Amino acid sequence: MSRTHLLVCRGPDCSSRGAHAVYTRFATEVHEAGLDDAVVQTQSGCVGPVCGAGPVVCCYPTGAWYVGVTPGDVPEIVGRDLARGEIVERLEATTREATG
Amino acid sequence: MSRTHLLVCRGPDCSSRGAHAVYTRFATEVHEAGLDDAVVQTQSGCVGPVCGAGPVVCCYPTGAWYVGVTPGDVPEIVGRDLARGEIVERLEATTREATG
């Protein structure tokens, strides 16, 4: 079974950078997109490797880890990654690390 | 970038069924398998849909959700799913739900 699983890191660094507002915005947008039954939304402990670049959001099955996510980024992640399985490259950890 | 991500649910139901011992056993076994740099191990909030069947462990990129996991199951999950990307079917949520 393949599930669509959204994790919002609630470690101390991500929380201090606004992860709670990101989490609640996801709850709203997932609901408004009609995806309540399709998406499992979970808070997670610190995901570690990109700690300094939070808030960090991990999406599966795409496997994309998004960093520096703001509430304004949430509709695009919901509409593209969660709804259609498309990675939002501009927010990916590897893109942002590479481009500074 | 594809990451190997291990989530151990630490919601109240899973915690009451022994999730802490499962979590610490994973930390030991991942280390002993030499996978510290390859695996991100995270605690998560309640993952919901299989709440009554915990402890629940989610593995990516396989996308397998394992239920009723005991510390004794951990070496097999590490050696097969995390190390080689093989799903441990006997522990999968869908298998256990189907067979009772």
N, CA and C atoms of all chains as a GROMACS GRO file, in nm:
protein
  600
    1MET      N    1   0.085  -0.120   0.000
    1MET     CA    2   0.000   0.000   0.000
    1MET      C    3   0.088   0.125   0.000
    2SER      N    4   0.061   0.216  -0.093
    2SER     CA    5   0.138   0.340  -0.098
    2SER      C    6   0.056   0.453  -0.037
    3ARG      N    7   0.111   0.514   0.067
    3ARG     CA    8   0.041   0.623   0.135
    3ARG      C    9   0.108   0.756   0.104
    4THR      N   10   0.029   0.861   0.104
    4THR     CA   11   0.085   0.995   0.094
    4THR      C   12   0.100   1.047   0.237
    5HIS      N   13   0.224   1.068   0.276
    5HIS     CA   14   0.255   1.099   0.416
    5HIS      C   15   0.333   1.230   0.421
    6LEU      N   16   0.279   1.322   0.494
    6LEU     CA   17   0.336   1.456   0.510
    6LEU      C   18   0.387   1.469   0.653
    7LEU      N   19   0.514   1.501   0.667
    7LEU     CA   20   0.573   1.519   0.799
    7LEU      C   21   0.621   1.662   0.814
    8VAL      N   22   0.580   1.727   0.919
    8VAL     CA   23   0.632   1.860   0.950
    8VAL      C   24   0.719   1.846   1.074
    9CYS      N   25   0.846   1.878   1.060
    9CYS     CA   26   0.939   1.865   1.172
    9CYS      C   27   0.902   1.963   1.282
   10ARG      N   28   0.892   1.911   1.405
   10ARG     CA   29   0.864   1.997   1.520
   10ARG      C   30   0.978   1.991   1.620
   11GLY      N   31   1.098   1.964   1.567
   11GLY     CA   32   1.216   1.977   1.653
   11GLY      C   33   1.232   2.121   1.696
   12PRO      N   34   1.322   2.146   1.790
   12PRO     CA   35   1.334   2.282   1.846
   12PRO      C   36   1.371   2.388   1.742
   13ASP      N   37   1.463   2.357   1.650
   13ASP     CA   38   1.502   2.457   1.550
   13ASP      C   39   1.386   2.491   1.457
   14CYS      N   40   1.321   2.388   1.405
   14CYS     CA   41   1.209   2.413   1.313
   14CYS      C   42   1.096   2.485   1.386
   15SER      N   43   1.072   2.445   1.510
   15SER     CA   44   0.964   2.511   1.584
   15SER      C   45   0.994   2.658   1.605
   16SER      N   46   1.120   2.690   1.630
   16SER     CA   47   1.155   2.831   1.653
   16SER      C   48   1.148   2.913   1.525
   17ARG      N   49   1.146   2.844   1.411
   17ARG     CA   50   1.140   2.913   1.282
   17ARG      C   51   0.999   2.912   1.222
   18GLY      N   52   0.900   2.874   1.299
   18GLY     CA   53   0.764   2.888   1.249
   18GLY      C   54   0.696   2.761   1.203
   19ALA      N   55   0.745   2.644   1.249
   19ALA     CA   56   0.687   2.518   1.204
   19ALA      C   57   0.540   2.502   1.243
   20HIS      N   58   0.501   2.561   1.356
   20HIS     CA   59   0.361   2.545   1.397
   20HIS      C   60   0.266   2.609   1.295
   21ALA      N   61   0.300   2.728   1.250
   21ALA     CA   62   0.215   2.796   1.150
   21ALA      C   63   0.212   2.718   1.019
   22VAL      N   64   0.323   2.657   0.984
   22VAL     CA   65   0.328   2.574   0.863
   22VAL      C   66   0.238   2.452   0.880
   23TYR      N   67   0.246   2.390   0.997
   23TYR     CA   68   0.165   2.271   1.024
   23TYR      C   69   0.015   2.301   1.014
   24THR      N   70  -0.026   2.410   1.076
   24THR     CA   71  -0.170   2.442   1.075
   24THR      C   72  -0.215   2.482   0.935
   25ARG      N   73  -0.128   2.549   0.860
   25ARG     CA   74  -0.165   2.585   0.723
   25ARG      C   75  -0.183   2.460   0.638
   26PHE      N   76  -0.095   2.361   0.657
   26PHE     CA   77  -0.113   2.234   0.586
   26PHE      C   78  -0.248   2.171   0.620
   27ALA      N   79  -0.284   2.170   0.746
   27ALA     CA   80  -0.412   2.109   0.784
   27ALA      C   81  -0.527   2.175   0.709
   28THR      N   82  -0.522   2.309   0.701
   28THR     CA   83  -0.626   2.383   0.630
   28THR      C   84  -0.626   2.352   0.481
   29GLU      N   85  -0.509   2.358   0.420
   29GLU     CA   86  -0.501   2.342   0.274
   29GLU      C   87  -0.531   2.199   0.229
   30VAL      N   88  -0.486   2.101   0.308
   30VAL     CA   89  -0.516   1.961   0.274
   30VAL      C   90  -0.668   1.940   0.278
   31HIS      N   91  -0.730   1.996   0.379
   31HIS     CA   92  -0.876   1.984   0.390
   31HIS      C   93  -0.946   2.053   0.273
   32GLU      N   94  -0.902   2.175   0.242
   32GLU     CA   95  -0.968   2.250   0.134
   32GLU      C   96  -0.946   2.185  -0.002
   33ALA      N   97  -0.837   2.112  -0.015
   33ALA     CA   98  -0.811   2.042  -0.141
   33ALA      C   99  -0.886   1.909  -0.149
   34GLY      N  100  -0.960   1.876  -0.044
   34GLY     CA  101  -1.037   1.751  -0.045
   34GLY      C  102  -0.949   1.628  -0.026
   35LEU      N  103  -0.833   1.648   0.038
   35LEU     CA  104  -0.736   1.538   0.050
   35LEU      C  105  -0.728   1.478   0.191
   36ASP      N  106  -0.827   1.507   0.274
   36ASP     CA  107  -0.822   1.455   0.412
   36ASP      C  108  -0.805   1.302   0.416
   37ASP      N  109  -0.873   1.233   0.328
   37ASP     CA  110  -0.866   1.087   0.332
   37ASP      C  111  -0.742   1.033   0.260
   38ALA      N  112  -0.677   1.117   0.182
   38ALA     CA  113  -0.564   1.071   0.101
   38ALA      C  114  -0.429   1.097   0.166
   39VAL      N  115  -0.425   1.192   0.258
   39VAL     CA  116  -0.296   1.236   0.313
   39VAL      C  117  -0.294   1.211   0.464
   40VAL      N  118  -0.188   1.149   0.511
   40VAL     CA  119  -0.161   1.138   0.654
   40VAL      C  120  -0.066   1.252   0.692
   41GLN      N  121  -0.110   1.340   0.782
   41GLN     CA  122  -0.027   1.454   0.823
   41GLN      C  123   0.021   1.431   0.966
   42THR      N  124   0.151   1.433   0.984
   42THR     CA  125   0.211   1.398   1.112
   42THR      C  126   0.315   1.503   1.151
   43GLN      N  127   0.324   1.531   1.278
   43GLN     CA  128   0.437   1.606   1.328
   43GLN      C  129   0.549   1.507   1.356
   44SER      N  130   0.673   1.550   1.339
   44SER     CA  131   0.782   1.458   1.370
   44SER      C  132   0.883   1.525   1.460
   45GLY      N  133   0.962   1.441   1.525
   45GLY     CA  134   1.079   1.492   1.596
   45GLY      C  135   1.182   1.537   1.495
   46CYS      N  136   1.289   1.592   1.546
   46CYS     CA  137   1.396   1.648   1.462
   46CYS      C  138   1.441   1.547   1.356
   47VAL      N  139   1.444   1.591   1.230
   47VAL     CA  140   1.488   1.503   1.123
   47VAL      C  141   1.637   1.519   1.093
   48GLY      N  142   1.700   1.610   1.163
   48GLY     CA  143   1.846   1.610   1.170
   48GLY      C  144   1.926   1.674   1.059
   49PRO      N  145   1.943   1.608   0.947
   49PRO     CA  146   2.050   1.652   0.856
   49PRO      C  147   2.035   1.794   0.804
   50VAL      N  148   1.915   1.850   0.802
   50VAL     CA  149   1.898   1.985   0.748
   50VAL      C  150   1.842   2.078   0.855
   51CYS      N  151   1.883   2.048   0.976
   51CYS     CA  152   1.835   2.116   1.096
   51CYS      C  153   1.840   2.269   1.090
   52GLY      N  154   1.946   2.322   1.034
   52GLY     CA  155   1.964   2.466   1.036
   52GLY      C  156   1.884   2.538   0.930
   53ALA      N  157   1.813   2.465   0.846
   53ALA     CA  158   1.744   2.526   0.732
   53ALA      C  159   1.593   2.517   0.743
   54GLY      N  160   1.543   2.491   0.864
   54GLY     CA  161   1.400   2.469   0.883
   54GLY      C  162   1.317   2.594   0.859
   55PRO      N  163   1.186   2.580   0.866
   55PRO     CA  164   1.111   2.456   0.890
   55PRO      C  165   1.128   2.353   0.778
   56VAL      N  166   1.141   2.228   0.820
   56VAL     CA  167   1.159   2.119   0.726
   56VAL      C  168   1.028   2.042   0.714
   57VAL      N  169   0.994   2.009   0.589
   57VAL     CA  170   0.873   1.930   0.559
   57VAL      C  171   0.917   1.813   0.471
   58CYS      N  172   0.882   1.692   0.512
   58CYS     CA  173   0.915   1.571   0.435
   58CYS      C  174   0.788   1.515   0.374
   59CYS      N  175   0.791   1.487   0.244
   59CYS     CA  176   0.674   1.432   0.176
   59CYS      C  177   0.708   1.296   0.117
   60TYR      N  178   0.618   1.201   0.139
   60TYR     CA  179   0.630   1.068   0.078
   60TYR      C  180   0.498   1.037   0.010
   61PRO      N  181   0.496   0.967  -0.104
   61PRO     CA  182   0.606   0.888  -0.159
   61PRO      C  183   0.707   0.963  -0.244
   62THR      N  184   0.692   1.094  -0.266
   62THR     CA  185   0.791   1.159  -0.352
   62THR      C  186   0.930   1.153  -0.290
   63GLY      N  187   0.937   1.154  -0.155
   63GLY     CA  188   1.068   1.154  -0.090
   63GLY      C  189   1.133   1.291  -0.086
   64ALA      N  190   1.058   1.394  -0.123
   64ALA     CA  191   1.114   1.530  -0.122
   64ALA      C  192   1.117   1.584   0.020
   65TRP      N  193   1.229   1.645   0.054
   65TRP     CA  194   1.241   1.718   0.180
   65TRP      C  195   1.250   1.866   0.144
   66TYR      N  196   1.155   1.943   0.195
   66TYR     CA  197   1.151   2.087   0.167
   66TYR      C  198   1.202   2.163   0.288
   67VAL      N  199   1.278   2.268   0.263
   67VAL     CA  200   1.336   2.345   0.374
   67VAL      C  201   1.295   2.492   0.362
   68GLY      N  202   1.303   2.560   0.475
   68GLY     CA  203   1.268   2.702   0.477
   68GLY      C  204   1.125   2.726   0.434
   69VAL      N  205   1.039   2.630   0.466
   69VAL     CA  206   0.900   2.638   0.420
   69VAL      C  207   0.824   2.744   0.501
   70THR      N  208   0.750   2.828   0.430
   70THR     CA  209   0.664   2.927   0.495
   70THR      C  210   0.518   2.889   0.470
   71PRO      N  211   0.426   2.945   0.547
   71PRO     CA  212   0.284   2.916   0.521
   71PRO      C  213   0.246   2.947   0.376
   72GLY      N  214   0.307   3.048   0.316
   72GLY     CA  215   0.275   3.083   0.178
   72GLY      C  216   0.318   2.978   0.077
   73ASP      N  217   0.412   2.893   0.115
   73ASP     CA  218   0.456   2.786   0.024
   73ASP      C  219   0.362   2.666   0.027
   74VAL      N  220   0.278   2.659   0.129
   74VAL     CA  221   0.201   2.537   0.154
   74VAL      C  222   0.104   2.502   0.040
   75PRO      N  223   0.029   2.598  -0.015
   75PRO     CA  224  -0.064   2.559  -0.122
   75PRO      C  225   0.006   2.494  -0.241
   76GLU      N  226   0.126   2.540  -0.274
   76GLU     CA  227   0.198   2.479  -0.386
   76GLU      C  228   0.242   2.336  -0.354
   77ILE      N  229   0.287   2.312  -0.232
   77ILE     CA  230   0.327   2.176  -0.193
   77ILE      C  231   0.206   2.083  -0.194
   78VAL      N  232   0.092   2.132  -0.144
   78VAL     CA  233  -0.029   2.050  -0.144
   78VAL      C  234  -0.074   2.022  -0.287
   79GLY      N  235  -0.081   2.126  -0.367
   79GLY     CA  236  -0.136   2.112  -0.503
   79GLY      C  237  -0.047   2.032  -0.596
   80ARG      N  238   0.082   2.040  -0.574
   80ARG     CA  239   0.174   1.969  -0.663
   80ARG      C  240   0.222   1.837  -0.601
   81ASP      N  241   0.294   1.842  -0.491
   81ASP     CA  242   0.352   1.719  -0.437
   81ASP      C  243   0.244   1.624  -0.386
   82LEU      N  244   0.161   1.671  -0.294
   82LEU     CA  245   0.066   1.580  -0.229
   82LEU      C  246  -0.045   1.536  -0.324
   83ALA      N  247  -0.092   1.628  -0.407
   83ALA     CA  248  -0.204   1.593  -0.496
   83ALA      C  249  -0.158   1.521  -0.621
   84ARG      N  250  -0.039   1.557  -0.672
   84ARG     CA  251  -0.001   1.503  -0.803
   84ARG      C  252   0.134   1.432  -0.805
   85GLY      N  253   0.203   1.428  -0.694
   85GLY     CA  254   0.331   1.358  -0.690
   85GLY      C  255   0.444   1.429  -0.762
   86GLU      N  256   0.429   1.561  -0.778
   86GLU     CA  257   0.533   1.640  -0.844
   86GLU      C  258   0.620   1.708  -0.738
   87ILE      N  259   0.750   1.697  -0.750
   87ILE     CA  260   0.839   1.763  -0.654
   87ILE      C  261   0.846   1.914  -0.684
   88VAL      N  262   0.838   1.994  -0.580
   88VAL     CA  263   0.849   2.140  -0.592
   88VAL      C  264   0.998   2.174  -0.578
   89GLU      N  265   1.066   2.176  -0.691
   89GLU     CA  266   1.212   2.177  -0.687
   89GLU      C  267   1.270   2.300  -0.617
   90ARG      N  268   1.204   2.415  -0.632
   90ARG     CA  269   1.262   2.537  -0.573
   90ARG      C  270   1.272   2.530  -0.420
   91LEU      N  271   1.193   2.444  -0.359
   91LEU     CA  272   1.194   2.433  -0.213
   91LEU      C  273   1.273   2.313  -0.162
   92GLU      N  274   1.324   2.231  -0.252
   92GLU     CA  275   1.392   2.109  -0.208
   92GLU      C  276   1.521   2.140  -0.136
   93ALA      N  277   1.551   2.055  -0.038
   93ALA     CA  278   1.671   2.075   0.042
   93ALA      C  279   1.795   2.078  -0.047
   94THR      N  280   1.804   1.988  -0.140
   94THR     CA  281   1.926   1.982  -0.223
   94THR      C  282   1.940   2.104  -0.311
   95THR      N  283   1.829   2.156  -0.363
   95THR     CA  284   1.833   2.277  -0.447
   95THR      C  285   1.880   2.396  -0.364
   96ARG      N  286   1.820   2.412  -0.246
   96ARG     CA  287   1.852   2.529  -0.165
   96ARG      C  288   1.995   2.522  -0.110
   97GLU      N  289   2.040   2.400  -0.079
   97GLU     CA  290   2.178   2.387  -0.032
   97GLU      C  291   2.274   2.422  -0.145
   98ALA      N  292   2.240   2.379  -0.267
   98ALA     CA  293   2.330   2.400  -0.381
   98ALA      C  294   2.337   2.546  -0.422
   99THR      N  295   2.226   2.617  -0.410
   99THR     CA  296   2.222   2.753  -0.460
   99THR      C  297   2.243   2.855  -0.348
  100GLY      N  298   2.250   2.807  -0.224
  100GLY     CA  299   2.267   2.898  -0.111
  100GLY      C  300   2.140   2.975  -0.084
  101MET      N  301   1.706   1.367  -0.419
  101MET     CA  302   1.781   1.285  -0.323
  101MET      C  303   1.686   1.188  -0.255
  102SER      N  304   1.721   1.062  -0.255
  102SER     CA  305   1.637   0.963  -0.189
  102SER      C  306   1.698   0.927  -0.054
  103ARG      N  307   1.623   0.947   0.051
  103ARG     CA  308   1.673   0.919   0.186
  103ARG      C  309   1.604   0.795   0.242
  104THR      N  310   1.672   0.724   0.327
  104THR     CA  311   1.610   0.615   0.402
  104THR      C  312   1.567   0.673   0.535
  105HIS      N  313   1.437   0.675   0.556
  105HIS     CA  314   1.380   0.745   0.671
  105HIS      C  315   1.294   0.646   0.749
  106LEU      N  316   1.327   0.632   0.874
  106LEU     CA  317   1.259   0.542   0.965
  106LEU      C  318   1.184   0.626   1.067
  107LEU      N  319   1.054   0.603   1.077
  107LEU     CA  320   0.971   0.675   1.174
  107LEU      C  321   0.911   0.577   1.272
  108VAL      N  322   0.928   0.604   1.398
  108VAL     CA  323   0.862   0.523   1.502
  108VAL      C  324   0.755   0.611   1.566
  109CYS      N  325   0.631   0.566   1.555
  109CYS     CA  326   0.522   0.648   1.608
  109CYS      C  327   0.532   0.653   1.760
  110ARG      N  328   0.523   0.773   1.816
  110ARG     CA  329   0.524   0.792   1.960
  110ARG      C  330   0.396   0.857   2.007
  111GLY      N  331   0.288   0.833   1.931
  111GLY     CA  332   0.157   0.874   1.979
  111GLY      C  333   0.123   0.796   2.106
  112PRO      N  334   0.016   0.836   2.174
  112PRO     CA  335  -0.014   0.772   2.303
  112PRO      C  336  -0.041   0.622   2.293
  113ASP      N  337  -0.112   0.577   2.191
  113ASP     CA  338  -0.141   0.433   2.182
  113ASP      C  339  -0.013   0.353   2.159
  114CYS      N  340   0.068   0.398   2.062
  114CYS     CA  341   0.192   0.324   2.034
  114CYS      C  342   0.286   0.329   2.154
  115SER      N  343   0.290   0.443   2.221
  115SER     CA  344   0.378   0.454   2.337
  115SER      C  345   0.335   0.357   2.446
  116SER      N  346   0.204   0.342   2.464
  116SER     CA  347   0.156   0.253   2.570
  116SER      C  348   0.180   0.106   2.535
  117ARG      N  349   0.208   0.079   2.407
  117ARG     CA  350   0.232  -0.059   2.363
  117ARG      C  351   0.381  -0.090   2.345
  118GLY      N  352   0.466  -0.002   2.390
  118GLY     CA  353   0.608  -0.036   2.389
  118GLY      C  354   0.692   0.032   2.282
  119ALA      N  355   0.644   0.143   2.227
  119ALA     CA  356   0.718   0.209   2.119
  119ALA      C  357   0.857   0.258   2.163
  120HIS      N  358   0.870   0.294   2.289
  120HIS     CA  359   1.001   0.344   2.332
  120HIS      C  360   1.108   0.235   2.320
  121ALA      N  361   1.074   0.114   2.362
  121ALA     CA  362   1.171   0.004   2.353
  121ALA      C  363   1.204  -0.029   2.207
  122VAL      N  364   1.103  -0.015   2.120
  122VAL     CA  365   1.126  -0.038   1.976
  122VAL      C  366   1.220   0.070   1.922
  123TYR      N  367   1.196   0.193   1.963
  123TYR     CA  368   1.279   0.304   1.915
  123TYR      C  369   1.426   0.286   1.956
  124THR      N  370   1.448   0.252   2.080
  124THR     CA  371   1.587   0.239   2.127
  124THR      C  372   1.654   0.117   2.063
  125ARG      N  373   1.577   0.011   2.039
  125ARG     CA  374   1.635  -0.106   1.972
  125ARG      C  375   1.675  -0.071   1.829
  126PHE      N  376   1.593   0.008   1.760
  126PHE     CA  377   1.632   0.053   1.625
  126PHE      C  378   1.763   0.132   1.631
  127ALA      N  379   1.776   0.221   1.729
  127ALA     CA  380   1.899   0.302   1.737
  127ALA      C  381   2.021   0.210   1.749
  128THR      N  382   2.009   0.106   1.831
  128THR     CA  383   2.119   0.011   1.850
  128THR      C  384   2.148  -0.067   1.722
  129GLU      N  385   2.042  -0.120   1.661
  129GLU     CA  386   2.060  -0.208   1.546
  129GLU      C  387   2.107  -0.132   1.422
  130VAL      N  388   2.056  -0.010   1.404
  130VAL     CA  389   2.102   0.072   1.290
  130VAL      C  390   2.251   0.101   1.305
  131HIS      N  391   2.292   0.132   1.427
  131HIS     CA  392   2.434   0.158   1.453
  131HIS      C  393   2.518   0.034   1.428
  132GLU      N  394   2.472  -0.080   1.479
  132GLU     CA  395   2.551  -0.203   1.465
  132GLU      C  396   2.557  -0.250   1.320
  133ALA      N  397   2.457  -0.212   1.241
  133ALA     CA  398   2.459  -0.248   1.099
  133ALA      C  399   2.543  -0.150   1.017
  134GLY      N  400   2.601  -0.049   1.083
  134GLY     CA  401   2.685   0.048   1.011
  134GLY      C  402   2.604   0.144   0.927
  135LEU      N  403   2.476   0.165   0.965
  135LEU     CA  404   2.387   0.246   0.882
  135LEU      C  405   2.359   0.385   0.940
  136ASP      N  406   2.439   0.427   1.036
  136ASP     CA  407   2.412   0.558   1.099
  136ASP      C  408   2.405   0.671   0.997
  137ASP      N  409   2.494   0.668   0.897
  137ASP     CA  410   2.496   0.777   0.799
  137ASP      C  411   2.390   0.760   0.691
  138ALA      N  412   2.334   0.640   0.681
  138ALA     CA  413   2.240   0.611   0.571
  138ALA      C  414   2.095   0.626   0.612
  139VAL      N  415   2.069   0.618   0.742
  139VAL     CA  416   1.930   0.614   0.788
  139VAL      C  417   1.902   0.734   0.879
  140VAL      N  418   1.794   0.804   0.851
  140VAL     CA  419   1.743   0.906   0.942
  140VAL      C  420   1.636   0.841   1.029
  141GLN      N  421   1.656   0.842   1.160
  141GLN     CA  422   1.560   0.781   1.253
  141GLN      C  423   1.489   0.891   1.331
  142THR      N  424   1.359   0.892   1.322
  142THR     CA  425   1.280   1.000   1.380
  142THR      C  426   1.163   0.944   1.459
  143GLN      N  427   1.131   1.008   1.568
  143GLN     CA  428   1.005   0.979   1.636
  143GLN      C  429   0.896   1.062   1.567
  144SER      N  430   0.776   1.011   1.562
  144SER     CA  431   0.669   1.091   1.502
  144SER      C  432   0.548   1.096   1.594
  145GLY      N  433   0.465   1.196   1.572
  145GLY     CA  434   0.335   1.199   1.636
  145GLY      C  435   0.248   1.090   1.576
  146CYS      N  436   0.131   1.076   1.630
  146CYS     CA  437   0.037   0.972   1.589
  146CYS      C  438   0.018   0.971   1.437
  147VAL      N  439   0.034   0.854   1.376
  147VAL     CA  440   0.016   0.842   1.232
  147VAL      C  441  -0.126   0.799   1.195
  148GLY      N  442  -0.206   0.776   1.296
  148GLY     CA  443  -0.350   0.769   1.276
  148GLY      C  444  -0.414   0.642   1.226
  149PRO      N  445  -0.407   0.614   1.096
  149PRO     CA  446  -0.497   0.513   1.043
  149PRO      C  447  -0.484   0.374   1.105
  150VAL      N  448  -0.370   0.340   1.162
  150VAL     CA  449  -0.353   0.206   1.218
  150VAL      C  450  -0.324   0.214   1.368
  151CYS      N  451  -0.384   0.314   1.427
  151CYS     CA  452  -0.361   0.350   1.566
  151CYS      C  453  -0.377   0.234   1.664
  152GLY      N  454  -0.474   0.149   1.642
  152GLY     CA  455  -0.503   0.044   1.737
  152GLY      C  456  -0.410  -0.076   1.726
  153ALA      N  457  -0.320  -0.072   1.629
  153ALA     CA  458  -0.237  -0.189   1.601
  153ALA      C  459  -0.089  -0.166   1.631
  154GLY      N  460  -0.060  -0.062   1.707
  154GLY     CA  461   0.078  -0.024   1.732
  154GLY      C  462   0.156  -0.126   1.813
  155PRO      N  463   0.285  -0.101   1.832
  155PRO     CA  464   0.361   0.011   1.779
  155PRO      C  465   0.373   0.009   1.626
  156VAL      N  466   0.360   0.128   1.568
  156VAL     CA  467   0.367   0.144   1.424
  156VAL      C  468   0.504   0.201   1.386
  157VAL      N  469   0.561   0.144   1.281
  157VAL     CA  470   0.690   0.190   1.228
  157VAL      C  471   0.671   0.213   1.078
  158CYS      N  472   0.706   0.333   1.031
  158CYS     CA  473   0.695   0.366   0.889
  158CYS      C  474   0.836   0.373   0.830
  159CYS      N  475   0.858   0.307   0.717
  159CYS     CA  476   0.988   0.310   0.652
  159CYS      C  477   0.975   0.366   0.511
  160TYR      N  478   1.065   0.457   0.477
  160TYR     CA  479   1.074   0.511   0.342
  160TYR      C  480   1.218   0.498   0.297
  161PRO      N  481   1.243   0.475   0.168
  161PRO     CA  482   1.150   0.486   0.056
  161PRO      C  483   1.062   0.365   0.029
  162THR      N  484   1.072   0.257   0.104
  162THR     CA  485   0.986   0.144   0.069
  162THR      C  486   0.838   0.180   0.084
  163GLY      N  487   0.807   0.271   0.180
  163GLY     CA  488   0.668   0.305   0.203
  163GLY      C  489   0.594   0.202   0.287
  164ALA      N  490   0.668   0.108   0.345
  164ALA     CA  491   0.604   0.005   0.428
  164ALA      C  492   0.571   0.061   0.565
  165TRP      N  493   0.451   0.032   0.611
  165TRP     CA  494   0.411   0.062   0.750
  165TRP      C  495   0.398  -0.072   0.821
  166TYR      N  496   0.477  -0.086   0.927
  166TYR     CA  497   0.476  -0.209   1.004
  166TYR      C  498   0.400  -0.187   1.134
  167VAL      N  499   0.322  -0.286   1.172
  167VAL     CA  500   0.240  -0.272   1.294
  167VAL      C  501   0.271  -0.384   1.393
  168GLY      N  502   0.238  -0.358   1.518
  168GLY     CA  503   0.263  -0.457   1.622
  168GLY      C  504   0.409  -0.495   1.634
  169VAL      N  505   0.495  -0.397   1.607
  169VAL     CA  506   0.639  -0.424   1.604
  169VAL      C  507   0.692  -0.442   1.747
  170THR      N  508   0.771  -0.546   1.765
  170THR     CA  509   0.837  -0.570   1.894
  170THR      C  510   0.988  -0.547   1.876
  171PRO      N  511   1.061  -0.530   1.986
  171PRO     CA  512   1.206  -0.517   1.972
  171PRO      C  513   1.268  -0.635   1.897
  172GLY      N  514   1.211  -0.754   1.912
  172GLY     CA  515   1.264  -0.871   1.843
  172GLY      C  516   1.248  -0.866   1.691
  173ASP      N  517   1.154  -0.783   1.644
  173ASP     CA  518   1.135  -0.770   1.498
  173ASP      C  519   1.236  -0.673   1.435
  174VAL      N  520   1.299  -0.593   1.519
  174VAL     CA  521   1.380  -0.482   1.468
  174VAL      C  522   1.498  -0.526   1.380
  175PRO      N  523   1.575  -0.629   1.418
  175PRO     CA  524   1.688  -0.667   1.332
  175PRO      C  525   1.644  -0.704   1.190
  176GLU      N  526   1.529  -0.769   1.177
  176GLU     CA  527   1.482  -0.806   1.043
  176GLU      C  528   1.444  -0.682   0.962
  177ILE      N  529   1.379  -0.585   1.026
  177ILE     CA  530   1.343  -0.462   0.954
  177ILE      C  531   1.469  -0.385   0.912
  178VAL      N  532   1.566  -0.380   1.000
  178VAL     CA  533   1.691  -0.310   0.966
  178VAL      C  534   1.763  -0.383   0.852
  179GLY      N  535   1.777  -0.514   0.866
  179GLY     CA  536   1.856  -0.590   0.769
  179GLY      C  537   1.790  -0.602   0.633
  180ARG      N  538   1.658  -0.602   0.631
  180ARG     CA  539   1.589  -0.617   0.502
  180ARG      C  540   1.540  -0.484   0.449
  181ASP      N  541   1.451  -0.416   0.520
  181ASP     CA  542   1.392  -0.293   0.465
  181ASP      C  543   1.495  -0.181   0.456
  182LEU      N  544   1.557  -0.148   0.568
  182LEU     CA  545   1.646  -0.030   0.570
  182LEU      C  546   1.775  -0.055   0.492
  183ALA      N  547   1.829  -0.176   0.502
  183ALA     CA  548   1.957  -0.202   0.436
  183ALA      C  549   1.940  -0.237   0.288
  184ARG      N  550   1.829  -0.306   0.255
  184ARG     CA  551   1.819  -0.358   0.118
  184ARG      C  552   1.692  -0.317   0.045
  185GLY      N  553   1.604  -0.242   0.111
  185GLY     CA  554   1.483  -0.198   0.042
  185GLY      C  555   1.380  -0.307   0.020
  186GLU      N  556   1.387  -0.413   0.100
  186GLU     CA  557   1.290  -0.522   0.089
  186GLU      C  558   1.183  -0.507   0.195
  187ILE      N  559   1.059  -0.517   0.156
  187ILE     CA  560   0.951  -0.507   0.254
  187ILE      C  561   0.937  -0.638   0.333
  188VAL      N  562   0.922  -0.626   0.464
  188VAL     CA  563   0.902  -0.743   0.551
  188VAL      C  564   0.750  -0.767   0.557
  189GLU      N  565   0.704  -0.849   0.465
  189GLU     CA  566   0.559  -0.859   0.444
  189GLU      C  567   0.482  -0.905   0.567
  190ARG      N  568   0.541  -0.993   0.646
  190ARG     CA  569   0.465  -1.048   0.759
  190ARG      C  570   0.428  -0.940   0.862
  191LEU      N  571   0.501  -0.830   0.862
  191LEU     CA  572   0.475  -0.724   0.959
  191LEU      C  573   0.396  -0.606   0.901
  192GLU      N  574   0.369  -0.612   0.771
  192GLU     CA  575   0.303  -0.497   0.708
  192GLU      C  576   0.161  -0.479   0.758
  193ALA      N  577   0.121  -0.353   0.766
  193ALA     CA  578  -0.013  -0.321   0.815
  193ALA      C  579  -0.119  -0.392   0.733
  194THR      N  580  -0.106  -0.389   0.602
  194THR     CA  581  -0.211  -0.447   0.517
  194THR      C  582  -0.218  -0.597   0.536
  195THR      N  583  -0.104  -0.665   0.551
  195THR     CA  584  -0.102  -0.810   0.573
  195THR      C  585  -0.170  -0.844   0.704
  196ARG      N  586  -0.134  -0.772   0.809
  196ARG     CA  587  -0.188  -0.804   0.942
  196ARG      C  588  -0.337  -0.771   0.951
  197GLU      N  589  -0.378  -0.662   0.883
  197GLU     CA  590  -0.521  -0.631   0.883
  197GLU      C  591  -0.599  -0.740   0.809
  198ALA      N  592  -0.541  -0.788   0.700
  198ALA     CA  593  -0.611  -0.886   0.617
  198ALA      C  594  -0.621  -1.021   0.686
  199THR      N  595  -0.518  -1.056   0.761
  199THR     CA  596  -0.515  -1.190   0.819
  199THR      C  597  -0.560  -1.190   0.965
  200GLY      N  598  -0.586  -1.072   1.018
  200GLY     CA  599  -0.626  -1.063   1.158
  200GLY      C  600  -0.509  -1.092   1.249
   0.00000   0.00000   0.00000
